[in-house]
Amino acid sequence: GENVEQHPSTLSVQEGDSAVIKCTYSDSASNYFPWYKQELGKGPQLIIDIRSNVGEKKDQRIAVTLNKTAKHFSLHITETQPEDSAVYFCAASWDNYGQNFVFGPGTRLSVLP
Amino acid sequence: DTAVSQTPKYLVTQMGNDKSIKCEQNLGHDTMYWYKQDSKKFLKIMFSYNNKELIINETVPNRFSPKSPDKAHLNLHINSLELGDSAVYFCASSHLAGGPSDTQYFGPGTRLTVL
């Protein structure tokens, strides 16, 4: 089955700096890679996603890159703000039934003012 | 206007009891899920269900059972609760059952504490 690794587990950056979180996956059949942000006491919320036919996607300060050959994808947050502080999860999936919707272990991002 | 809602938000109960967590989605989605998030924040799928098929993660004890009265609801029943069941349980839903993978939308979670 799919295995998703995520690094780093914790990340502290100064406000205004960039943050990068990296994930690797094991199943070459995976074709959908979402990123979720989980704030304290809340459920995960989708912030950006990318499909296997695309190498990069950007939405304002957030971007995701995908390297299918190397089986890794990354989340880039520029001009970080204190409200970006949260736990971020990557995930990889290849089927609609969700059984192969596998999450990484999460990265706790702290943006210091 | 909450897309995926869960009740209760907090649930504290004694070991051995039976409890249920309710989930409703108003997105018109075809598929619903239950996840367990442990104390280390690791999210693991327990069930996925659409109107055709229930898929159970083989690691889930049979004390856990999902019940779907209709397409918009997927409730989680837990029998004979154990200390290790303490966790946050998330309901989620997605569109396109039978199609390519699509976005899952999560509820706010239910924090279950077993004493």
Contacts between the chains, C-beta under 8 A, distances in Angstrom:
chain1	res1	chain2	res2	distance
A	31	B	100	7.3
A	31	B	101	6.7
A	32	B	100	7.1
A	32	B	101	3.8
A	32	B	102	7.5
A	34	B	103	6.3
A	34	B	104	7.6
A	36	B	106	7.6
A	38	B	41	7.8
A	41	B	108	8.0
A	41	B	109	7.8
A	42	B	108	5.9
A	42	B	109	7.2
A	43	B	4	7.6
A	43	B	90	5.4
A	43	B	92	7.9
A	43	B	106	3.6
A	43	B	107	5.4
A	43	B	108	5.0
A	43	B	109	5.1
A	44	B	43	7.2
A	44	B	90	7.3
A	44	B	106	4.8
A	45	B	106	7.0
A	46	B	103	5.4
A	46	B	104	7.6
A	46	B	105	7.2
A	49	B	103	6.4
A	87	B	41	5.9
A	89	B	43	6.5
A	93	B	101	4.3
A	94	B	101	6.4
A	95	B	101	6.4
A	96	B	31	6.9
A	96	B	94	7.6
A	96	B	96	5.8
A	96	B	97	6.0
A	96	B	98	6.3
A	96	B	99	5.6
A	96	B	100	6.4
A	96	B	101	5.7
A	96	B	102	6.9
A	97	B	31	7.2
A	97	B	48	5.0
A	97	B	50	7.8
A	97	B	53	7.3
A	97	B	55	5.3
A	97	B	97	7.8
A	98	B	31	6.7
A	98	B	33	5.1
A	98	B	45	5.9
A	98	B	48	3.8
A	98	B	55	7.5
A	98	B	92	8.0
A	98	B	94	7.1
A	98	B	104	7.0
A	99	B	45	6.5
A	99	B	48	6.0
A	99	B	55	5.3
A	99	B	57	6.9
A	101	B	33	7.9
A	101	B	45	6.3
A	101	B	101	7.1
A	101	B	104	6.6
A	102	B	45	7.9
A	103	B	42	7.5
A	103	B	43	4.3
A	103	B	44	7.6
A	105	B	40	7.5
A	105	B	41	7.3
A	105	B	42	5.7
A	106	B	41	4.8
A	106	B	42	7.3
A	106	B	43	7.8
